[in-house]
Amino acid sequence: MSAAAPQTPTAKPPVWARKANVVLAMTILALAVFGTTTQSWIDVRLDPAAAANADLHVQGSKAATAVTALALVALAGGLASSIAGKVSRWIIATLVVLASAGIIVAAATVLADPLGAAQGTIAATTGISGGRAAASSTVFPILAVAAAGLLALCGVLLPLAGRRWRARTKYDLASRAARAGSGPVDEIDSWDSLSRGEDPT
């Protein structure tokens, strides 16, 4: 009887591809984007004749309402990627990249025309639409763009990093065992293979 060949230990994935690092990075970046929306994105100097208070600060959630929702979508996707399968990771990656692109576009719009983005808040505060005012953007839209750019990068890396993650689901384990020539893991996996139209033998 020949001795069984020693098993080659699974290579540890690089730092950028580790599940904990990828999930944590997406979570932190999505929360960072969300956090910027609670801060002032636009500082407005109103016409003194239009309001007693000539200073107005517009939060990101009001200057770019879509950013808050898109940040939450990216956050949910980042958390879900920790338990997602191969196909699901591609879907999540697409959603994260699209959400990041939407955040960048919305923030860039505020940076390009802060007065236009503040018009709704100005009208709600003063009751006057189209009055004279001077507006300037703060640093927070820029921070949102930077965080969203890194978030998009994480979304692109997600499917690549996911290839190095260990199988978590029973189907993934059975698939790897079949490719390795070791057969189904147990009787339950045999029935699951039959239900998927595969021959476990």
N, C-alpha and C positions, 0 to 999 in steps of 0.2 A: 504494500500500500504506500503510495507516494504521499509525502507531506503536502498539506494545502499550501498554496502559494501565499506569501504574506501580502496583506492588503496595503495598498499605497494610501497613506494618509491624505485626506482632502486638503488641498492647498488653501491657505487662508486668503480671502480676498483682500485686495489692496484697500487702503484707508478710504479712498473715494467711493468704493463699491460696497462697503459694508452697510448692511440694512439699517442698523441703528443710526449711522451717520447720515445716510440719505434721508431717512424719515425725519430725523431731528432737524436737519437743515431745512427741509421743506416746511416743517411746522414752524420753526423760528422765523423764517422769511415771510411766510403768510401772516403770522402774528405781527411781524414788524410792519408790513403794509397796512394791516388793519389798525395798528396803533397810530400810524401817521394820520389816519382819517379822523382821529379824535383831537388832533391839534389844528391850529390855525394854518390854513393854506394860503389865505389871501388877507392882506391888510388893506383896508379901504379908508380913504380920507374923503368924507362926504363934504358937499358944499355946506358951509356953516349956515346958509340961509334955508337949507332943506331940513335940517334936524338940529336939535339942541346938542346932541352928542355927535361930534364930527368924526369920531373914530369907530370903525366897525371891523371885527375880526370874523372871518368866515372859515368854519371848520371844513376839513376835507370831505366829511360825510355829506355836507351840503354843497360844496363846490363841485364835487365829482361823485354823485350818488352811486354810480355803478361800481366804484372801487371797493366799497365795503362788501357788497355782495360777491364780487369776484374774489376778494381775499378769503372769504368764507368758503367759497367753492374750492380754492386751492388748498386751504387748510384741511377740508374734509378729504380731498384727494390724497394729500400727503399722509394723513392718518390711515386711510384705507389701503394705501400701498403696502403697509406692513403685513397684511393678511391676504393680499391679492395674489391670484395666480398669474401665469404668463400672459394670457390674453388680456386679463383685467388690467395688468400693469401698463400695457400699451394704451388702453382706453384712458386710464388715469393720467398717463403721461400726456396724452393729447389734450385732455381737459385742463391740466395744469399749465401747459404751454399756451393754450388759447386764453385762459384766464389771465395769465401774465401779460400777454399781448394786449388784452383789453385794459388792464391796469395802466400799462405804459401809454396807450393812446389817450385814455381819460386824463391822466396826469399831465401829459404833454399838451393837451388842449388847454388845461388851466394855465400852464406855464406860458403858452403862446398868447392867450387872451384872458388875463386874470379879471379884468373888469367885466367882460362878457360872462364869465363863469360866476361872478358875484352878483349879477343883476337880479336874480331871483331873491336872494337874501336882502339886497338893498331895498327892493320893492316891498318885501314883507315887513321890513323894519321901519321904513320911513313912509310907506304908503305912496311913494312917488316912483314911477318907472321912467327911466331915461334921463334922470337928472344928472347934473355935472358931478363927477367924482373922479378921484385918482386911486388906482389900485395897483398893488405890487404883490407878487407871490413870495412866499417864505421859502425856507429850505426844505420843508416837509414834502412837497410834491417831487422834488429832486430825489429825496431819500426813498420815496415810494417807487420811482422809476428804477433806481439802483437795486432795491430789494426785489422788484418784479423781474428785472433782468437776470439776477442770480436764481430766482425761482424758476424762470424758464429754462435756465441751464440745468437745474436739478431735474426738471421734467424730461429734458432730452436724455440725461444720463440714466434715468430710472430704468428703462428697459435693458440698457447695457449692463447696469449694475445688477439687475434682477437675475441675469443669467448665472451669476456667481453665487446666488443665495441658495441655501439648502432647501430642498423640497419640504413643504409644510403640509400639504394636503395628502389624503390617502391616494387620490388619483395620480398625483405627481410621483409619489413613492412607487406605486405599482408600475407606472410608465418607465421610470428609471430602472426598476428591477427587470422589466421585460427587455429593455435595451441592453442591459448587462448580461442577459441570458440566464438569469437566476429564477425566472418564472414568477408567478403571482406570489404575493406575500402570504396570503392565507385564503381560506375558503370564501370569506366575504369578498375579498378582492376578485376571486374567480367569478362569483355571481355578478359583481359590478362590471367585469370585463364582458361577460355574456350580454348584459343589459345594454352595453354600448356597441354590440355587434362584433366584438373581438373574440377570438378563439384563445382562451387561456392556456390551452395545451401547446 
